[in-house]
Amino acid sequence: MTHNATDYTKNMTDYRNEDTGSGSNFAKGLFIGGLLGAAAALLFAPKPGRDLRGDLSDKMMVVSDRTKEVAGVVGTKASEIAKTVSGKTSELAKTVGDNTTSVVASIKQAKDDVASEAKKASDEVAATTAKAADEAENELNSGSPSKTDNGTSSTSTSTSSTSKLP
C-alpha cells in the first residue's frame, strides 16, 4: 500500500467508527420522511378536492396533536433537568461555602499561632537583652576584671570621677 492508500483507509475507518448518534437521527429522518411521503401520497391520489381537503385536515390534526405531545414531553424533561441543575448548583454552593468557612478558620488559627510564636520569641529576646544589659552594668559597677578582645585581663574603672562609698 502506498502512503495515500493508507491515509484513505485510515480516514474511512475513522469515518465508519464515528459516533453520529445514528439512532436518534434515523428516527427523526424516518418521521420526517413519513410525513413527506404521506403528504405526497395525498396530493397525488385521485380523489375529489373535498375528500382531499378533509384528509389533509385530518392529517394536520394528527400532526398537531403529536407536536403538542412532543412539546409536553420536552417541557417536562426540561423542567426535570432544570430541577436537577438547581439541586446540584445548591449542593456545590453549600460545599464551597463550607470549605470556605473551614479555610478561613484554618487561616485564622495559623495567624494566631504565628502571632503567639512571634510574641514568645519577642519576649525571649527582650529577656535575654535585659539580662545581658544587667550583667554588663554589674560588671561595670563592680570593677571586676573582664576579658578583652585580645584575651588579656583588664580592670574596668571610671575615669570621670572617683567616689568613695560610705
Backbone as CSV, one residue per row, in Angstrom:
resi,resn,N_x,N_y,N_z,CA_x,CA_y,CA_z,C_x,C_y,C_z
1,MET,0.838,-1.186,0.000,0.000,0.000,0.000,0.874,1.237,0.000
2,THR,0.426,2.215,-0.715,1.153,3.477,-0.726,0.697,4.328,0.444
3,HIS,1.373,5.438,0.596,1.056,6.352,1.698,-0.364,6.901,1.561
4,ASN,-0.770,7.280,0.358,-2.112,7.827,0.143,-3.189,6.774,0.394
5,ALA,-2.944,5.548,-0.006,-3.916,4.484,0.210,-4.074,4.206,1.703
6,THR,-2.980,4.273,2.439,-3.034,4.062,3.885,-3.856,5.165,4.542
7,ASP,-3.610,6.408,4.140,-4.378,7.525,4.692,-5.859,7.381,4.383
8,TYR,-6.182,6.964,3.153,-7.574,6.796,2.747,-8.241,5.719,3.605
9,THR,-7.554,4.596,3.796,-8.104,3.500,4.598,-8.299,3.953,6.039
10,LYS,-7.319,4.667,6.562,-7.419,5.158,7.932,-8.593,6.128,8.074
11,ASN,-8.744,7.047,7.120,-9.836,8.008,7.179,-11.183,7.313,7.064
12,MET,-11.295,6.310,6.224,-12.553,5.584,6.073,-12.883,4.826,7.363
13,THR,-11.870,4.260,8.001,-12.088,3.550,9.255,-12.564,4.527,10.322
14,ASP,-11.926,5.705,10.400,-12.345,6.720,11.364,-13.778,7.157,11.094
15,TYR,-14.123,7.324,9.808,-15.462,7.759,9.434,-16.497,6.717,9.841
16,ARG,-16.191,5.460,9.635,-17.134,4.387,9.983,-17.288,4.257,11.497
17,ASN,-16.234,4.556,12.235,-16.262,4.395,13.686,-16.818,5.609,14.404
18,GLU,-17.087,6.712,13.697,-17.614,7.907,14.340,-18.964,7.638,14.954
19,ASP,-19.162,8.182,16.140,-20.463,8.076,16.795,-21.268,9.295,16.390
20,THR,-22.233,9.092,15.515,-23.006,10.217,14.991,-24.382,10.281,15.613
21,GLY,-24.647,9.494,16.627,-25.973,9.494,17.218,-26.990,8.973,16.218
22,SER,-26.626,7.923,15.513,-27.423,7.454,14.374,-28.820,7.011,14.783
23,GLY,-29.035,6.563,15.985,-30.358,6.106,16.414,-31.373,7.232,16.399
24,SER,-31.040,8.348,17.019,-31.985,9.464,17.069,-32.084,10.154,15.707
25,ASN,-30.976,10.239,14.984,-31.013,10.843,13.650,-31.865,9.999,12.710
26,PHE,-31.744,8.692,12.806,-32.529,7.808,11.951,-34.010,7.949,12.258
27,ALA,-34.354,8.017,13.539,-35.759,8.150,13.924,-36.338,9.472,13.421
28,LYS,-35.565,10.546,13.535,-36.031,11.839,13.035,-36.235,11.800,11.533
29,GLY,-35.269,11.231,10.843,-35.375,11.127,9.388,-36.558,10.279,8.967
30,LEU,-36.793,9.187,9.671,-37.920,8.310,9.370,-39.241,9.044,9.580
31,PHE,-39.341,9.785,10.654,-40.568,10.537,10.950,-40.821,11.612,9.897
32,ILE,-39.807,12.388,9.584,-39.958,13.458,8.586,-40.242,12.863,7.216
33,GLY,-39.550,11.790,6.875,-39.792,11.128,5.591,-41.205,10.579,5.497
34,GLY,-41.694,10.030,6.599,-43.072,9.508,6.617,-44.085,10.618,6.397
35,LEU,-43.855,11.755,7.049,-44.762,12.897,6.865,-44.749,13.389,5.426
36,LEU,-43.568,13.516,4.862,-43.468,13.982,3.477,-44.095,12.981,2.514
37,GLY,-43.871,11.712,2.767,-44.465,10.673,1.907,-45.977,10.680,1.999
38,ALA,-46.506,10.841,3.192,-47.956,10.868,3.363,-48.556,12.079,2.663
39,ALA,-47.892,13.228,2.789,-48.393,14.430,2.125,-48.352,14.270,0.621
40,ALA,-47.275,13.694,0.092,-47.166,13.486,-1.352,-48.228,12.506,-1.823
41,ALA,-48.473,11.445,-1.060,-49.482,10.451,-1.456,-50.861,11.090,-1.495
42,LEU,-51.144,11.946,-0.523,-52.442,12.611,-0.503,-52.604,13.563,-1.685
43,LEU,-51.527,14.264,-1.995,-51.622,15.244,-3.067,-51.752,14.593,-4.451
44,PHE,-51.137,13.462,-4.593,-51.166,12.805,-5.906,-52.233,11.730,-6.021
45,ALA,-52.984,11.445,-5.006,-54.042,10.431,-5.059,-55.218,10.963,-5.878
46,PRO,-55.849,10.103,-6.627,-57.000,10.542,-7.442,-58.260,10.621,-6.591
47,LYS,-58.405,11.771,-5.860,-59.573,11.989,-5.026,-60.177,13.334,-5.404
48,PRO,-61.427,13.470,-5.128,-62.022,14.788,-5.356,-61.473,15.790,-4.343
49,GLY,-61.536,17.073,-4.632,-60.990,18.140,-3.790,-61.513,18.144,-2.375
50,ARG,-62.845,17.886,-2.219,-63.437,17.901,-0.887,-62.842,16.780,-0.031
51,ASP,-62.721,15.583,-0.567,-62.141,14.448,0.181,-60.674,14.713,0.496
52,LEU,-59.941,15.275,-0.473,-58.530,15.571,-0.274,-58.349,16.601,0.841
53,ARG,-59.142,17.656,0.842,-59.059,18.665,1.900,-59.411,18.064,3.259
54,GLY,-60.394,17.187,3.311,-60.753,16.511,4.562,-59.617,15.640,5.066
55,ASP,-59.001,14.885,4.151,-57.859,14.042,4.550,-56.693,14.894,5.048
56,LEU,-56.412,15.986,4.332,-55.324,16.878,4.770,-55.624,17.474,6.138
57,SER,-56.863,17.865,6.358,-57.264,18.421,7.646,-57.080,17.397,8.752
58,ASP,-57.506,16.156,8.493,-57.337,15.079,9.486,-55.859,14.839,9.790
59,LYS,-55.040,14.801,8.753,-53.604,14.551,8.945,-52.957,15.712,9.696
60,MET,-53.389,16.922,9.393,-52.844,18.080,10.109,-53.234,18.046,11.588
61,MET,-54.417,17.570,11.887,-54.841,17.429,13.289,-53.972,16.398,13.997
62,VAL,-53.682,15.290,13.307,-52.841,14.243,13.898,-51.436,14.799,14.155
63,VAL,-50.888,15.510,13.160,-49.551,16.081,13.314,-49.561,17.123,14.426
64,SER,-50.589,17.942,14.493,-50.689,18.963,15.528,-50.759,18.328,16.911
65,ASP,-51.553,17.280,17.059,-51.657,16.591,18.351,-50.322,15.972,18.748
66,ARG,-49.684,15.362,17.771,-48.394,14.720,18.048,-47.356,15.780,18.452
67,THR,-47.371,16.928,17.790,-46.449,18.017,18.116,-46.698,18.518,19.533
68,LYS,-47.971,18.613,19.926,-48.292,19.054,21.286,-47.786,18.046,22.314
69,GLU,-47.916,16.750,22.006,-47.420,15.708,22.916,-45.908,15.816,23.076
70,VAL,-45.222,15.970,21.938,-43.760,16.070,21.980,-43.348,17.325,22.755
71,ALA,-44.057,18.431,22.526,-43.750,19.664,23.254,-43.954,19.470,24.753
72,GLY,-45.004,18.740,25.131,-45.241,18.461,26.552,-44.121,17.633,27.156
73,VAL,-43.682,16.611,26.422,-42.589,15.756,26.913,-41.306,16.580,27.033
74,VAL,-41.029,17.405,26.026,-39.829,18.238,26.065,-39.898,19.201,27.250
75,GLY,-41.068,19.799,27.472,-41.228,20.709,28.606,-41.001,20.003,29.930
76,THR,-41.540,18.796,30.070,-41.356,18.016,31.300,-39.881,17.691,31.517
77,LYS,-39.223,17.241,30.455,-37.790,16.892,30.574,-36.965,18.139,30.903
78,ALA,-37.293,19.257,30.271,-36.564,20.495,30.552,-36.757,20.911,32.004
79,SER,-37.963,20.746,32.524,-38.244,21.078,33.918,-37.443,20.177,34.858
80,GLU,-37.396,18.886,34.537,-36.630,17.938,35.364,-35.148,18.293,35.348
81,ILE,-34.644,18.623,34.167,-33.229,18.982,34.053,-32.950,20.251,34.835
82,ALA,-33.859,21.224,34.751,-33.681,22.477,35.494,-33.652,22.210,37.002
83,LYS,-34.539,21.327,37.480,-34.537,20.998,38.913,-33.238,20.320,39.304
84,THR,-32.766,19.403,38.467,-31.522,18.691,38.761,-30.351,19.670,38.810
85,VAL,-30.285,20.553,37.805,-29.198,21.537,37.774,-29.283,22.455,38.992
86,SER,-30.480,22.871,39.349,-30.657,23.737,40.516,-30.192,23.029,41.784
87,GLY,-30.568,21.762,41.930,-30.148,20.997,43.107,-28.639,20.836,43.175
88,LYS,-28.036,20.505,42.037,-26.578,20.324,42.003,-25.875,21.647,42.286
89,THR,-26.414,22.741,41.758,-25.823,24.055,41.996,-25.899,24.412,43.475
90,SER,-27.038,24.120,44.105,-27.186,24.397,45.540,-26.197,23.577,46.354
91,GLU,-26.049,22.293,45.990,-25.094,21.434,46.701,-23.670,21.962,46.544
92,LEU,-23.339,22.364,45.319,-22.000,22.876,45.067,-21.756,24.166,45.846
93,ALA,-22.744,25.046,45.859,-22.601,26.306,46.596,-22.429,26.034,48.091
94,LYS,-23.185,25.080,48.625,-23.067,24.732,50.043,-21.678,24.160,50.341
95,THR,-21.206,23.278,49.460,-19.882,22.684,49.645,-18.802,23.756,49.608
96,VAL,-18.910,24.657,48.639,-17.926,25.744,48.541,-17.990,26.619,49.786
97,GLY,-19.203,26.921,50.244,-19.352,27.733,51.454,-18.750,27.055,52.672
98,ASP,-19.008,25.759,52.820,-18.443,25.017,53.951,-16.921,25.000,53.881
99,ASN,-16.401,24.742,52.696,-14.945,24.694,52.541,-14.334,26.064,52.778
100,THR,-15.009,27.109,52.334,-14.506,28.467,52.551,-14.441,28.767,54.043
101,THR,-15.489,28.385,54.759,-15.517,28.615,56.207,-14.373,27.881,56.891
102,SER,-14.130,26.633,56.523,-13.054,25.877,57.166,-11.687,26.437,56.793
103,VAL,-11.531,26.917,55.552,-10.257,27.507,55.154,-10.016,28.797,55.934
104,VAL,-11.047,29.622,56.059,-10.907,30.873,56.812,-10.555,30.560,58.268
105,ALA,-11.202,29.572,58.850,-10.903,29.199,60.240,-9.459,28.709,60.358
106,SER,-8.998,27.931,59.404,-7.612,27.443,59.427,-6.629,28.591,59.317
107,ILE,-6.940,29.548,58.449,-6.050,30.696,58.285,-6.010,31.515,59.568
108,LYS,-7.167,31.728,60.209,-7.199,32.487,61.457,-6.394,31.773,62.545
109,GLN,-6.538,30.451,62.619,-5.798,29.676,63.610,-4.298,29.774,63.347
110,ALA,-3.903,29.659,62.081,-2.490,29.767,61.733,-1.964,31.157,62.073
111,LYS,-2.760,32.190,61.810,-2.362,33.570,62.136,-2.157,33.706,63.637
112,ASP,-3.091,33.155,64.418,-2.979,33.232,65.880,-1.745,32.476,66.365
113,ASP,-1.479,31.312,65.770,-0.307,30.531,66.161,0.984,31.290,65.853
114,VAL,1.036,31.899,64.671,2.234,32.658,64.297,2.398,33.862,65.219
115,ALA,1.299,34.551,65.519,1.373,35.709,66.413,1.862,35.281,67.795
116,SER,1.377,34.139,68.282,1.791,33.639,69.591,3.282,33.300,69.596
117,GLU,3.746,32.634,68.556,5.163,32.274,68.472,6.029,33.529,68.364
118,ALA,5.569,34.509,67.598,6.321,35.762,67.468,6.389,36.481,68.813
119,LYS,5.303,36.473,69.568,5.272,37.106,70.897,6.251,36.403,71.839
120,LYS,6.242,35.059,71.799,7.168,34.299,72.648,8.612,34.636,72.295
121,ALA,8.912,34.659,70.995,10.278,34.965,70.561,10.661,36.382,70.958
122,SER,9.725,37.312,70.817,9.990,38.702,71.198,10.262,38.810,72.695
123,ASP,9.453,38.115,73.498,9.649,38.136,74.949,10.992,37.525,75.325
124,GLU,11.380,36.427,74.655,12.666,35.796,74.940,13.826,36.718,74.584
125,VAL,13.705,37.397,73.429,14.763,38.339,73.029,14.839,39.484,74.027
126,ALA,13.687,40.004,74.454,13.681,41.101,75.424,14.299,40.655,76.743
127,ALA,13.950,39.443,77.205,14.505,38.941,78.462,16.005,38.733,78.350
128,THR,16.449,38.170,77.239,17.887,37.939,77.045,18.633,39.266,76.975
129,THR,18.052,40.242,76.282,18.675,41.560,76.183,18.751,42.231,77.555
130,ALA,17.687,42.159,78.331,17.672,42.756,79.668,18.702,42.077,80.566
131,LYS,18.803,40.774,80.458,19.765,40.031,81.275,21.191,40.425,80.901
132,ALA,21.444,40.533,79.602,22.782,40.924,79.154,23.098,42.343,79.592
133,ALA,22.109,43.230,79.539,22.331,44.614,79.982,22.616,44.654,81.473
134,ASP,21.865,43.866,82.261,22.113,43.821,83.706,23.504,43.276,84.006
135,GLU,23.905,42.251,83.324,25.240,41.674,83.550,26.321,42.671,83.188
136,ALA,26.111,43.375,82.071,27.105,44.369,81.662,27.174,45.501,82.684
137,GLU,26.042,45.946,83.179,26.024,47.010,84.187,26.683,46.556,85.474
138,ASN,26.420,45.307,85.880,27.043,44.773,87.099,28.554,44.698,86.958
139,GLU,29.021,44.305,85.785,30.467,44.221,85.566,31.101,45.600,85.618
140,LEU,30.407,46.565,85.015,30.951,47.923,85.022,30.977,48.502,86.438
141,ASN,29.957,48.244,87.203,29.879,48.799,88.563,30.775,48.072,89.541
142,SER,31.017,46.814,89.357,31.801,46.056,90.321,33.290,46.214,90.103
143,GLY,33.705,46.636,88.937,35.121,46.814,88.665,35.827,45.502,88.521
144,SER,35.157,44.453,88.266,35.788,43.144,88.126,36.477,43.057,86.779
145,PRO,37.548,42.269,86.780,38.270,42.144,85.514,37.405,41.395,84.491
146,SER,37.538,41.825,83.279,36.833,41.131,82.200,37.803,40.896,81.075
147,LYS,37.513,39.989,80.257,38.375,39.645,79.136,38.177,40.667,78.030
148,THR,39.266,41.073,77.416,39.166,41.966,76.272,39.200,41.130,75.018
149,ASP,39.165,41.809,73.894,39.136,41.096,72.629,40.409,40.292,72.391
150,ASN,41.546,40.740,72.933,42.795,40.013,72.686,43.059,38.953,73.747
151,GLY,42.138,38.766,74.689,42.254,37.693,75.667,42.994,38.088,76.918
152,THR,43.447,39.326,77.089,44.146,39.746,78.293,43.164,40.318,79.282
153,SER,43.531,40.310,80.547,42.654,40.841,81.583,42.870,42.325,81.711
154,SER,41.792,43.002,81.975,41.889,44.432,82.243,40.868,44.767,83.302
155,THR,41.081,45.855,84.004,40.167,46.268,85.040,39.400,47.463,84.527
156,SER,38.079,47.374,84.665,37.232,48.469,84.211,37.114,49.463,85.338
157,THR,37.493,50.692,85.079,37.344,51.750,86.067,36.793,52.956,85.369
158,SER,36.169,53.780,86.168,35.601,55.000,85.619,36.610,56.103,85.792
159,THR,36.920,56.829,84.728,37.910,57.898,84.781,37.256,59.245,85.056
160,SER,35.977,59.350,85.014,35.328,60.634,85.150,35.294,61.075,86.617
161,SER,35.088,60.157,87.561,35.065,60.548,88.947,35.388,59.344,89.808
162,THR,36.047,59.610,90.894,36.311,58.559,91.873,35.580,58.931,93.117
163,SER,34.721,58.089,93.543,33.952,58.388,94.739,34.110,57.238,95.695
164,LYS,34.087,57.576,96.959,34.178,56.552,97.973,32.806,56.287,98.518
165,LEU,32.598,55.057,98.747,31.317,54.656,99.269,31.329,54.782,100.788
166,PRO,30.273,55.215,101.433,30.277,55.380,102.903,30.380,54.092,103.669
